[in-house]
Amino acid sequence: MNELDNWVEEKRAAYLYRVVSEVESGTPRESLFRELAGAADEQAAIWANAARNGGARVPESYLPDLRTRIVAALVRRFGPYALRTMLAAMKVRGMVIYAKSMPGHFMSPALQGPEHRHRGVAGGGNLRAAVFGVNDGIISNASLILGVAGAGADNALIVLTGIAGLVAGAFSMAAGEYVSVRSQREMYEYQIGLEREELDQYPEEEAEELALIYAARGVEPAAAKQLADSLLADREHALDTLAREELGLNPDELGSPWGAAMFSFVSFAAGGVVPLLPFLSGVGEASLPVAIVLTATALFGVGATLSLFTGRSAWTGGLRMLAIGAAAGGVTYLVGKLLGVSLT
């Protein structure tokens, strides 16, 4: 971006900082965002001087565009927590203070609750995503097959429907995951690019912003300033620090859109093929009962596996997932039965 675009970015951020400060009136966060607004104004002045030196005409005052006014209205209506992702995308820093704890982020012991000892338990990365993908495939394709079977379709039609449901569902999951990760990655790359440019232009001001965020987390102001200065003094890791502490992200874990798409496709397909196997193996009239048994066993296994991430009993998790799958399959079977009768 050119200097004038950067001026607009900083003035927009200052405007939104003041909106957030207004909404946070009476809380410790009010002063944080008010000071961040002042810092953004100072940074805007640097860009304004650079733009004028380059022969560009800088407006006398900033007028927020329609998008900015809409976001401001939403923040006033729903609060900054609900709009934190949108605000971060519009260069409003400090949204990470709304999280109790974030992996890879510094947090004052005064702000850490007992849950920090179990950080990451609810996560699990790709394994957890795979379990959910398999679960989606099992329930959606089993429900589809049961619905068609309830309507009185023969095995050939059930196989065709099951394969179509598996392929369509897997591609739908893959496409959705690709778009989601691609959009998120583009936003993060854009934000990191802004941080890189700002760090080159005014490192002292960036250190002040970082110190304000640390202070809002409970660190003494003097210690926060010393910590921010020491972290940003290491130029090799300064950008990484800003990305983690101001944006709330790990630059090394932005994710691959194609990898996420393939992972979703394979995990969904692996689950979707389970209720379809008996119909493909040619066991005849026993196909439906065998499919139900296989599906029930797989659902119980998925629920039991999820207990690894929740800390709950494997039996409780397995039976709960089995009940959810049974409800979904039972309803679609009855719907198919009713439609089959009404259409004949």
C-alpha positions, 0 to 999 in steps of 0.5 A, spaced: 500 500 500 502 507 499 502 512 504 495 515 503 492 508 504 496 507 510 494 513 513 486 511 511 488 504 515 491 508 521 485 513 521 480 508 521 483 504 526 483 510 531 476 511 529 474 504 531 478 504 537 474 510 540 468 506 538 470 500 542 473 504 548 466 508 548 463 501 549 468 499 554 466 505 558 467 504 566 472 497 565 479 497 565 479 496 557 476 503 556 483 506 557 487 501 553 483 502 547 483 510 548 490 510 548 491 505 542 486 510 538 492 516 540 497 511 538 494 510 531 493 517 530 500 518 531 502 513 526 497 516 521 501 523 522 507 519 520 504 516 514 500 523 512 507 527 512 510 521 508 504 522 503 505 529 503 513 529 502 511 524 496 506 529 493 500 526 495 494 530 497 492 528 504 484 530 507 484 535 512 480 530 516 478 522 516 471 520 514 469 513 515 466 509 509 460 505 509 463 499 512 467 502 517 460 505 520 456 499 519 462 495 523 462 501 529 454 500 529 455 493 530 460 494 535 455 498 539 449 493 539 453 487 540 459 489 543 467 488 541 467 481 543 462 478 538 465 482 533 473 481 535 474 477 528 471 483 524 475 488 528 482 484 527 481 484 520 480 492 520 487 493 524 484 494 530 489 490 535 488 488 542 482 483 541 486 477 544 485 480 551 478 478 550 481 471 550 482 468 557 488 464 555 491 463 548 497 458 546 503 461 545 501 468 548 504 471 554 499 472 560 500 475 567 499 470 572 494 474 575 490 473 569 491 466 569 485 462 572 486 454 574 484 452 567 491 454 564 493 448 567 489 444 562 491 448 556 490 445 549 486 439 552 480 441 548 484 441 542 487 436 538 489 438 532 488 434 526 486 428 530 480 431 533 478 434 526 479 427 523 474 424 528 469 429 527 470 428 519 469 421 520 463 422 524 459 427 519 460 422 514 457 416 518 451 420 520 449 424 514 450 418 509 447 413 514 441 417 514 441 418 507 441 411 506 436 409 511 431 414 508 432 411 501 431 404 504 425 406 508 422 409 502 422 401 499 428 402 494 432 396 492 439 395 493 441 398 487 438 404 488 441 405 495 448 403 493 447 409 487 444 414 493 449 412 498 455 413 493 452 419 490 451 422 498 458 420 499 462 423 494 457 430 494 458 430 502 466 429 501 466 434 496 462 439 499 466 438 506 472 439 502 470 445 498 467 449 505 474 447 508 478 450 503 474 456 502 474 457 510 482 456 511 484 460 504 480 466 507 483 466 514 490 465 511 489 471 506 486 475 512 492 473 516 497 474 511 494 481 510 495 483 517 502 480 518 504 484 512 501 490 515 505 489 521 511 488 517 511 495 514 509 498 521 515 495 524 519 498 519 516 505 519 515 506 526 518 500 531 518 505 537 510 506 536 509 498 535 513 497 542 508 502 545 502 498 543 504 492 545 506 495 552 499 497 552 496 490 551 501 487 556 498 492 561 491 491 560 493 483 561 495 485 568 502 487 567 505 493 571 506 499 566 513 499 567 514 492 566 510 491 560 514 497 557 520 493 558 518 487 556 515 490 549 522 493 548 526 487 549 521 483 545 521 487 539 529 489 540 530 482 537 528 484 530 529 477 527 523 475 532 519 481 532 514 480 527 513 473 530 511 477 537 507 482 534 503 477 530 502 473 536 500 478 541 497 483 537 493 479 532 492 473 536 495 468 531 501 463 530 505 465 523 507 458 523 500 455 523 496 459 518 494 452 515 494 449 508 487 450 504 489 444 500 491 440 505 485 442 509 480 440 503 484 433 502 483 432 510 476 433 510 475 429 504 478 423 506 475 423 513 468 424 511 469 419 505 472 414 510 466 415 515 461 415 509 463 408 506 461 405 513 454 404 512 455 403 505 459 397 505 454 391 506 450 394 500 457 393 496 458 386 499 452 383 496 449 380 502 442 381 500 436 382 504 441 382 510 444 389 508 440 394 511 441 390 518 448 389 517 449 397 515 445 399 522 450 394 526 456 397 523 454 404 523 452 403 530 459 400 532 462 406 528 458 411 532 460 408 539 467 408 537 467 415 535 464 417 541 469 413 545 474 416 541 472 423 543 472 422 550 480 422 549 479 430 548 473 431 553 476 427 559 469 424 560 467 416 560 468 413 554 462 409 555 458 416 556 461 419 550 460 412 545 452 412 548 451 419 547 454 419 540 450 412 538 443 416 541 444 422 536 446 417 530 440 413 532 435 419 532 438 422 526 437 415 522 430 414 525 427 420 523 430 420 516 427 412 515 420 414 518 420 420 513 422 416 507 417 411 509 412 416 509 414 419 503 414 412 500 407 410 502 405 417 499 408 417 492 406 409 491 
